[in-house]
Amino acid sequence: MSIKDLPPNASILVVDDEPDLRTLYELTLLREGYKIETAGTVEEARQQLAERTFDVLITDMRLPDGLGTSLLKDIREQGRMERCVVITAYGSAENAVESLKAGAFDYLTKPVDLKQFRLVIASAVRDVKPSPKNGSSQSLRATAEVPPQRLTNAQVSLQRMVGESSAMRQVKERIAKVARSMAPVLIRGESGTGKELAAGALHGNSQRADGPLVAVNCSAIPENLLEAEFFGAKKGSYTGATQDRDGFFQAARGGTLFLDEIGDLPLAMQSKLLRAIQERSVRAIGATQEETVDVRIVSATHKDLAAEVEAGRFRQDLFYRLNVIEINIPPLRERLEDLPALCMALLNRIADEAGIDVPVLSSALLAQVSRHPLRGNVRELENLLHRAVALGDTENLQIDEEVIRPTARRDVEPEMSERQGDEPDTIPSDLQHHLDRQEREILIKALEDSGYNRTAAASRLGLSLRQMRYRIARLNIDMPQGSDSAEEPKQSG
């Protein structure tokens, strides 16, 4: 939907104490066909809000008789439907973050870029919820109502997050609550807990659901390619650039950009990412002009970013920009009551992919699974069930030693190390077998920690992707379906 396609009768209240700026905002919005009212103080705005409802409220942060965010608090406490856009002083990251936490739909920094201003307001109008008190909102119902298919997609995106434990219900409720805001979201959780599913649910329940969801694994991109991958490149900007190419920001325009494992970005790239988020514009490699990008940022990490900031490995200002709203995905050990539903969902998927009948989920199988540490969370559970189906009888699945061996070895590894400290070293009778077994354990651990992303696992171990592939094949390591199959970047020349 373009700006010109938006309903022309949307009503907007502009609150700013500077007459020239108020007039500039008013004229800009009148040209877009909106109905505009203005106010110069918090009290004047409250009087207008008491008399009628609006679709969007635009307010400056600092006003002569108080803060514009006090209007956001009034709207939230009264259960009103206005979408609020806050205008803050340039570079005031703390104010921007506080306004989003107070319930703002979005924010703008001074001096306001009018093109960006129009895009943000159009996005807020598009997201408006009809209110019975507001005639203009009622007239929007026919044109701005969410299509039935989109509602279905939103429901499906949450249903994919299997589990009705109290911890998972809280996660789903939080996703549904914050999805329609433009505020950046940071998803935290251990590896394998389903952070990407949470990002998909946020996108599917947002007003951007019809736009693209671009997922990026920050740990899997070689450092020398990061800028081109994120911001794009112009033809001839480097050897091998035979045509213009879009980056992740351009590809996600009008939708959501999901930055997985954000904690693995090098500091130099963190600085460039911060500027792109603050300015909402990017400059492709070889370009002379920046281009505006309209994306919502959702990021995820298994690291403690606050600790990374303290250690100097992550920029504090970027952390504050990303961590406006935080969603914590609980580890599987804290929601074992979800195991039956998870096992059934995973077995159904495995059976569908293999073209077999759905295996029986017996109480004995559930008891075996619940006793397993499952440090890799849902991902490890899926791999375990994959092996059980492949090696067992679908009528009577058993999680025997052969099925759990890849993780069981790691469970006893610390105990073995402790014993080795007290007992004299023994010389293996088959050195190659002994070394292969140790190498296999290390590779499996690296693969599981990276979500079976071969590129990331290879980088962590100091190997090339070709070396990683060779070792996986030689040591007969099972890779789950759909795991990363990224190729090494082709060399020019």
Buried (B, 14 or more C-beta within 10 A) or exposed (E): EEBEEBBEBBBBBBBBBEEEBBEBBBEBBEEBEBBBBBBBBBEBBBEBBEEEBBBBBBBBBBBEEBBBBBBBEBBEEEEBBBBBBBBBEEEBBEBBBBBBEBBBBBBBBBEBBEEBBBBBBBBBBBBBBBBEEBEBBEBBEEEBEEEEEBBEBBEEBBEBBBBEBEBBEEBBEBBBEBBBBBBBBBBBBBBBBBBBBBBBBBBBBBBBBBBBBBBBBBBBBEEEEBBBBBBBBBEEBEEEBEEBBEBBBBBBBBBBBBBBBBBBBEEEBBEBBBEBBBBBBBBBBBBEEBBEBBBBBBBBBBBEBEEBBEEEBBBBBBBBBBBBBEBBBBBBEEBBBBBBBBBBBBBEBBBEEBEEEBBEBEEEBBEBBBEBEBBBBBBBBBBBBBBBBEEBEBEEBBBEEEBBEBBEBBEEEEEEEEEEEEEEEEEEEEEEEEEBBEBBBBBBBBBBBBBBBBBBBBBBBEBEBEEBBEBBEEBEBBBBEEEBEBEEBEEEE
